[in-house]
Amino acid sequence: MKKFATTGLLALTLVLSTSASAFAAVYHDNEPNNNRDTANVFHVADGNQINGKLDRNNGDQQDYFKFTPTVNQKVRFQLAYSKAPKQEFRLIMGSNETTLTKDYFDVDLVAGKEYTFKVEGHSYNYDYNNFNYSVYTYVLPN
């Protein structure tokens, strides 16, 4: 009976730990969102992500997103994209900005305050032709 209880508890723990990450949401870049006025709405939560695409040839050099947190929390924003030679995208929120050598930054968010950030193409590798990006958010301990 103890073995059954232990196995059942382990199975329940695994189900709960995997289903917690199932609540993460994926948002998509919806054009036009190339300035603050047309920013896409995003909800910050642990594991949420945005998938988007920039294309300088079509005038889409930056994408804006906005959100208003409901609780005070520390959040890591991380940018992923193809780091082909001579290609650089940046994630910018206020004075926080990613670089070629650091693809994330942490922000202490205040509940009820509206925030805006953008993903911006600084340079493109047209031979590689992959201008997709993802932004990930992770809630950190305070």
Disulfide bonds with the S-S distance in Angstrom:
none
